[in-house]
Amino acid sequence: MVELSGIIAAVLSGVLVAAVVFYVWGRRVERRAADSSQRLVLAAKEELMAVRENLHKSLDEKLAGVDRREHELRRLDQQLEERSKGLNKRQQEIGARLEQVAGLTAQEAKLELIGRIENEARDEAAALVRNITEQAKKNADREAKKIVALAIQRIAAEQTAESSVSAVVLPSDEMKGRIIGREGRNIRAFEAATGVDVIIDDTPDTVVVSCFEPVRREVGRLALERLIADGRIHPGRIEEIVSKAKADIDAGILEAGEQAVYDIGIRGMNPELVKLVGRMKYRTSYGQNILEHSKEVAWLAGIMAAELKLDVALAKRGALLHDVGKVLTHEHDGTHVQLGIEVATKYGEHPIVINCIAAHHDDVPHETPISVIVQAADAVSGSRPGARREAFETYVKRLSQLEKLASEFQGVEKVFAIQAGREVRVVVTPETVDDNGATRLTDEIARKIERELQYPGQIKVVVIRETRAVGVAR
């Protein structure tokens, strides 16, 4: 029993010791855990404080950057304001300088600009009338075509082609020696008396009279034919025959002028003007005889004026004289329009007739519908196929210039000059040029052609804008 009690006591004692040891160990673990937790909390607090400090620093830096940017913007705004004031001041100085140089105030410059715009508007209005078959309303277009067609159907005038040389047939080649004369005295006397060149070459039984002035050339041809027929060729006889030939040609010129005036039905024209009309028989333009052309224009203008209930006599008179200045261009300086105006004014022609002469190339505005009719009749006569001829090189050059001029505009893809240069077709890219742009482009090309090219008649400008969508069914 005593041993059992000792064992129990020993066991209890061991248990008690173990409990005390476990309790002490537990307390140590709790303290260590508490210390560890405190360290974690302190570390977290320290990290939070560092993040806050970094955030404050970043905000401070950003605020400082914003302040600098705001200051920079204020400075730039101030510079822009100062520059704007400088530009306004400079603009005022330039305006004052321009007024000083031009001698015009701003109001005067504005009035001058308005005047120019008005003149351009008048020119465009005249061009619109001239191109009535294209630009007018449908009903007016139909009536204009009917009038033009009616006038053309009633005209059947012959056209002659003149050149700068005239051939004279000889009875034999022996006559060439007699024309030349001893040491060339006969041919020198003939050329001095007539003002022409006599070309004698190997062409059998033929000599050529050459002169740019058609009247002198006709005098030389007639005088040489008479000398050959007479057979007496020497300086004295040459002067006599040439004098008679000149008198005959002058009489023929007067007769041609009187006949033209009579054929057209014009009365009361000054005799000097009648002579000038007759001299048109010996003038050509683009290979078209000017007298026949003027008579044709007069008939066309008269028919149109009658259809439109206008003064037929004035229309015919203005049409017959519209190119009269061309017979004076060899002797006087100036364009045929200027010379025509001067001579018509000198011999007391009606102001409407003078305006027909002045405006038929749009050098001045049209004052009456009659001058527009004369211009239209002139275009019809000159543009009729076969009416005029021009050198091959000139023809090719004009077509090339026409195509090059039209191709210079933005959006133009291809250009084709057709109908012997009477029409130019312009193909544009649909992505670049819209429908309204195509209409504007047509007018711009037409105006540029009028400013930069010389051409007979008129040229039709057609702008083609086409969009194609292609699909394939398989």
VEXDRENTOR-294921 format. One record per residue (C-alpha): residue in three letters; x, y, z. Coordinates in steps of 0.25 Angstrom, whole numbers, padded with zeros to 4 digits, always signed. Each point is the difference from the previous one (the first is absolute). Layout:
AlaXYZ
...
This chain:
Met+0000+0000+0000
Val+0011+0009+0004
Glu+0007-0003-0013
Leu-0013+0003-0008
Ser-0002+0013+0007
Gly+0014+0004-0003
Ile-0002-0003-0015
Ile-0012+0008+0000
Ala+0006+0011+0007
Ala+0012-0001-0010
Val-0010+0000-0012
Leu-0008+0012+0005
Ser+0013+0007+0003
Gly+0004-0002-0015
Val-0013+0004-0005
Leu+0001+0013+0008
Val+0014+0003-0005
Ala-0005-0003-0014
Ala-0012+0009+0001
Val+0009+0011+0006
Val+0010-0002-0012
Phe-0012+0000-0010
Tyr-0005+0013+0006
Val+0013+0007+0000
Trp+0002-0004-0015
Gly-0014+0005-0004
Arg+0003+0013+0006
Arg+0013+0002-0007
Val-0007-0004-0013
Glu-0011+0010+0002
Arg+0010+0011+0003
Arg+0008-0003-0012
Ala-0013+0000-0009
Ala-0004+0013+0007
Asp+0014+0006-0003
Ser+0000-0005-0015
Ser-0014+0006-0002
Gln+0005+0013+0006
Arg+0012+0000-0010
Leu-0010-0003-0012
Val-0009+0012+0004
Leu+0012+0009+0002
Ala+0006-0004-0013
Ala-0014+0002-0007
Lys-0001+0014+0006
Glu+0014+0004-0004
Glu-0003-0005-0014
Leu-0013+0008+0000
Met+0007+0012+0004
Ala+0011-0001-0011
Val-0012-0002-0010
Arg-0006+0013+0005
Glu+0013+0007+0000
Asn+0002-0004-0015
Leu-0014+0004-0004
His+0002+0013+0006
Lys+0013+0002-0007
Ser-0006-0004-0013
Leu-0012+0009+0002
Asp+0009+0012+0003
Glu+0008-0003-0012
Lys-0012+0000-0009
Leu-0006+0012+0006
Ala+0013+0007-0002
Gly+0000-0005-0015
Val-0014+0005-0001
Asp+0004+0014+0005
Arg+0012+0000-0010
Arg-0010-0004-0011
Glu-0010+0011+0004
His+0011+0010+0001
Glu+0005-0004-0014
Leu-0014+0001-0006
Arg-0001+0014+0006
Arg+0013+0004-0007
Leu-0004-0006-0013
Asp-0014+0007+0000
Gln+0007+0013+0003
Gln+0010-0002-0011
Leu-0012-0004-0010
Glu-0007+0013+0004
Glu+0012+0008-0002
Arg+0002-0006-0013
Ser-0014+0002-0004
Lys+0001+0015+0003
Gly+0013+0000-0008
Leu-0007-0007-0012
Asn-0012+0010+0001
Lys+0010+0012+0000
Arg+0008-0006-0012
Gln-0013-0003-0007
Gln-0004+0015+0001
Glu+0014+0004-0004
Ile-0001-0009-0013
Gly-0014+0005-0003
Ala+0005+0014+0001
Arg+0012-0003-0008
Leu-0009-0007-0011
Glu-0009+0012+0000
Gln+0012+0009-0002
Val+0006-0008-0011
Ala-0013-0003-0007
Gly-0005+0014+0001
Leu-0013-0005+0005
Thr-0008-0001+0013
Ala-0006-0012+0005
Gln-0013+0004-0005
Glu+0005+0004-0014
Ala+0007-0013-0001
Lys-0013-0007+0004
Leu-0008+0008-0011
Glu+0011-0004-0010
Leu-0001-0015+0003
Ile-0015+0001-0001
Gly+0002+0007-0014
Arg+0009-0011-0004
Ile-0010-0011+0005
Glu-0011+0007-0008
Asn+0008+0000-0013
Glu+0003-0015+0002
Ala-0014-0002+0002
Arg-0003+0007-0013
Asp+0010-0008-0007
Glu-0006-0013+0005
Ala-0013+0005-0004
Ala+0004+0002-0014
Ala+0007-0013+0000
Leu-0013-0006+0005
Val-0007+0006-0012
Arg+0010-0004-0010
Asn-0001-0014+0005
Ile-0015+0000+0000
Thr-0002-0014-0006
Glu+0007-0006+0012
Gln-0003+0009+0012
Ala-0014+0006-0002
Lys-0013-0006+0004
Lys-0007-0011-0007
Asn-0010+0008-0008
Ala+0010+0011-0003
Asp+0010-0011-0005
Arg-0010-0006-0009
Glu-0003+0014-0006
Ala+0014+0004-0002
Lys+0003-0013-0007
Lys-0012+0002-0009
Ile+0005+0014-0004
Val+0014-0004-0002
Ala-0004-0012-0009
Leu-0010+0009-0008
Ala+0011+0010-0002
Ile+0010-0010-0005
Gln-0010-0007-0009
Arg-0002+0013-0008
Ile+0014+0002-0002
Ala+0008-0006-0011
Ala+0013+0009-0002
Glu+0012-0004-0008
Gln+0013+0000+0008
Thr+0013+0002-0007
Ala+0014-0003+0006
Glu+0011+0010-0002
Ser+0015-0002+0001
Ser+0012+0009+0000
Val+0004-0003-0014
Ser-0006+0000-0014
Ala+0005-0008-0012
Val+0000+0006-0014
Val+0000-0009-0012
Leu+0010+0003-0011
Pro-0001-0003-0015
Ser+0014-0006+0000
Asp+0012-0001+0009
Glu+0007+0011-0009
Met-0009+0010+0006
Lys+0008-0001+0013
Gly+0012+0006-0006
Arg-0008+0012-0005
Ile-0006+0002+0014
Ile+0013+0000+0006
Gly+0006+0009-0010
Arg+0014+0004-0003
Glu+0008-0001+0013
Gly-0013-0002+0007
Arg-0005+0015-0002
Asn-0014-0004-0004
Ile-0003-0009+0012
Arg+0006+0011+0009
Ala-0008+0010-0006
Phe-0013-0008+0001
Glu+0003-0004+0015
Ala+0003+0015+0003
Ala-0013+0005-0006
Thr-0009-0011+0006
Gly+0006-0003+0013
Val-0001-0015-0003
Asp+0011-0011-0001
Val+0001-0007-0014
Ile+0004-0015+0002
Ile+0006-0006-0013
Asp+0005-0014+0002
Asp+0000-0013-0008
Thr-0015-0002+0000
Pro-0003-0001-0015
Asp-0008+0011-0006
Thr-0004+0007+0014
Val+0005+0011+0008
Val-0005+0003+0014
Val-0004+0014+0006
Ser+0002+0000+0015
Cys-0004+0011+0010
Phe-0007-0001+0014
Glu-0008+0012-0004
Pro-0011-0005-0008
Val-0004+0013-0008
Arg+0014+0002-0004
Arg+0001-0015-0004
Glu-0012+0002-0009
Val+0005+0012-0006
Gly+0013-0007-0003
Arg-0007-0012-0006
Leu-0009+0008-0009
Ala+0011+0009-0005
Leu+0009-0012-0003
Glu-0011-0007-0008
Arg-0002+0013-0008
Leu+0015+0001-0003
Ile+0001-0014-0005
Ala-0012+0002-0009
Asp+0005+0013-0005
Gly+0014-0006-0002
Arg+0007+0014+0002
Ile+0008-0002+0013
His+0009+0012+0004
Pro+0000+0009+0012
Gly-0008+0011-0007
Arg-0011-0009-0004
Ile+0001-0007+0013
Glu-0004+0013+0008
Glu-0011+0003-0010
Ile-0006-0014+0001
Val+0001+0000+0016
Ser-0006+0014+0001
Lys-0012-0005-0009
Ala-0001-0013+0008
Lys-0001+0008+0013
Ala-0011+0008-0005
Asp-0008-0012-0004
Ile+0002-0007+0013
Asp-0004+0013+0007
Ala-0013+0000-0009
Gly-0002-0015+0003
Ile+0001+0003+0015
Leu-0010+0011+0000
Glu-0009-0009-0009
Ala+0001-0012+0010
Gly-0003+0009+0011
Glu-0012+0006-0007
Gln-0005-0014-0004
Ala+0001-0005+0014
Val-0007+0012+0006
Tyr-0011-0002-0011
Asp-0001-0015+0003
Ile-0002+0002+0015
Gly-0010+0011-0002
Ile+0008+0011+0007
Arg-0003+0015-0003
Gly+0007+0013+0003
Met+0014-0005+0003
Asn+0012+0009-0002
Pro+0007-0002-0013
Glu+0014-0002+0007
Leu-0007-0011+0009
Val-0005-0006-0013
Lys+0014-0001-0006
Leu+0005-0006+0013
Val-0011-0011-0001
Gly+0005-0002-0014
Arg+0015-0002+0005
Met-0005-0011+0008
Lys-0001-0008-0012
Tyr+0015-0001+0000
Arg+0001-0004+0015
Thr-0001-0014+0006
Ser+0000-0005+0014
Tyr+0003-0014+0003
Gly-0001-0002-0015
Gln-0015+0006+0000
Asn-0002+0011-0009
Ile-0004+0012+0009
Leu-0010+0006-0010
Glu-0007-0013-0002
His+0000-0002+0015
Ser-0005+0014+0003
Lys-0011-0002-0010
Glu-0004-0013+0006
Val+0000+0006+0014
Ala-0009+0011-0004
Trp-0010-0010-0006
Leu+0000-0008+0012
Ala-0001+0012+0010
Gly-0011+0006-0009
Ile-0008-0013+0001
Met+0002-0002+0015
Ala-0004+0015+0002
Ala-0013-0002-0008
Glu-0003-0012+0008
Leu+0002+0008+0013
Lys-0008+0012-0005
Leu+0013+0009+0001
Asp+0005+0010-0010
Val+0004-0008-0012
Ala+0008+0011-0007
Leu+0009+0004+0012
Ala+0003-0015+0002
Lys+0004-0002-0015
Arg+0008+0013+0000
Gly+0007-0004+0013
Ala+0003-0014-0005
Leu+0006+0005-0013
Leu+0009+0010+0006
His+0004-0009+0012
Asp+0013-0004-0006
Val+0003+0013-0008
Gly+0012+0003+0008
Lys+0007-0012-0006
Val+0003+0007-0013
Leu+0007+0011+0007
Thr+0010-0009+0009
His+0011+0000-0011
Glu+0000+0015+0000
His-0003+0005+0014
Asp+0004-0005+0014
Gly-0011-0006+0009
Thr-0009-0011+0000
His-0011-0002-0010
Val-0010+0003+0011
Gln+0006+0013+0003
Leu+0002+0004-0015
Gly-0014-0004-0003
Ile-0006+0009+0011
Glu+0009+0012-0004
Val-0004-0001-0015
Ala-0015-0002+0004
Thr+0000+0011+0009
Lys+0007+0009-0010
Tyr-0010-0002-0011
Gly-0012+0002+0010
Glu-0006-0014+0002
His-0011-0003+0010
Pro+0005-0002+0014
Ile-0007-0014+0000
Val+0009-0004-0012
Ile+0012+0005+0007
Asn-0003-0008+0012
Cys-0002-0012-0009
Ile+0014+0002-0005
Ala+0006+0002+0014
Ala-0007-0011+0007
His+0001-0012-0010
His+0012-0005+0007
Asp-0005+0004+0014
Asp+0010+0012+0001
Val-0011+0008+0005
Pro-0014-0003+0006
His-0012-0002-0009
Glu-0009+0012+0000
Thr-0012-0006-0008
Pro-0005-0014-0004
Ile+0004+0004-0015
Ser+0015-0001+0004
Val-0002-0013+0006
Ile-0007-0005-0012
Val+0012+0005-0009
Gln+0009-0008+0009
Ala-0008-0013+0000
Ala-0001+0001-0016
Asp+0015+0003+0000
Ala+0002-0013+0008
Val-0009-0008-0009
Ser+0007+0004-0013
Gly+0014-0002+0006
Ser-0003-0013+0006
Arg-0007-0006-0012
Pro+0007-0013-0004
Gly+0009+0004-0012
Ala-0002+0015+0002
Arg+0015+0002+0005
Arg+0013-0008-0002
Glu+0013+0001+0008
Ala+0013-0006-0001
Phe+0002-0014+0005
Glu+0011+0004+0010
Thr-0009+0011+0006
Tyr-0012-0009+0001
Val+0008-0011+0007
Lys+0006+0011+0009
Arg-0014+0006+0004
Leu-0005-0014+0003
Ser+0012-0003+0009
Gln-0002+0013+0007
Leu-0015-0002+0002
Glu+0003-0014+0006
Lys+0011+0005+0009
Leu-0008+0012+0005
Ala-0012-0008+0004
Ser+0009-0011+0007
Glu+0006+0011+0010
Phe-0012+0000+0008
Gln-0001-0009+0013
Gly-0008-0012-0001
Val+0001-0002-0015
Glu+0004-0014-0005
Lys-0001+0001-0015
Val-0002+0011-0011
Phe-0004-0003-0014
Ala-0001+0011-0011
Ile-0010-0004-0010
Gln-0007+0005-0012
Ala+0012+0007-0006
Gly+0002+0008+0013
Arg-0014+0005+0001
Glu-0003-0008+0012
Val+0008-0005+0012
Arg-0004-0011+0009
Val+0005-0001+0014
Val-0001-0013+0008
Val+0001+0003+0015
Thr+0002-0010+0012
Pro-0014-0001+0007
Glu+0007-0001+0014
Thr+0007+0014-0002
Val-0011+0008-0007
Asp-0015-0001+0003
Asp-0011+0005-0009
Asn+0000+0014+0005
Gly+0015+0000-0002
Ala-0001-0005-0014
Thr-0009+0011-0004
Arg+0010+0010+0006
Leu+0011-0007-0007
Thr-0007+0002-0013
Asp-0001+0015+0001
Glu+0015+0001+0005
Ile+0005-0008-0011
Ala-0008+0009-0010
Arg+0005+0013+0006
Lys+0014-0005+0000
Ile-0001-0004-0015
Glu-0005+0014-0003
Arg+0011+0007+0007
Glu+0012-0008-0005
Leu-0003-0006-0014
Gln-0003+0006-0014
Tyr-0010-0008-0008
Pro-0011+0002-0010
Gly-0014-0002+0003
Gln-0003-0005+0014
Ile+0004-0013+0008
Lys-0010-0008+0008
Val+0005-0005+0013
Val-0006-0013+0006
Val+0003-0006+0014
Ile-0003-0014+0002
Arg-0001-0006+0014
Glu-0004-0015+0000
Thr+0000-0010+0012
Arg-0001-0015-0004
Ala-0002-0012+0009
Val+0003-0013-0006
Gly-0004-0014+0005
Val+0002-0014-0005
Ala-0010-0011+0002
Arg+0007-0014+0000
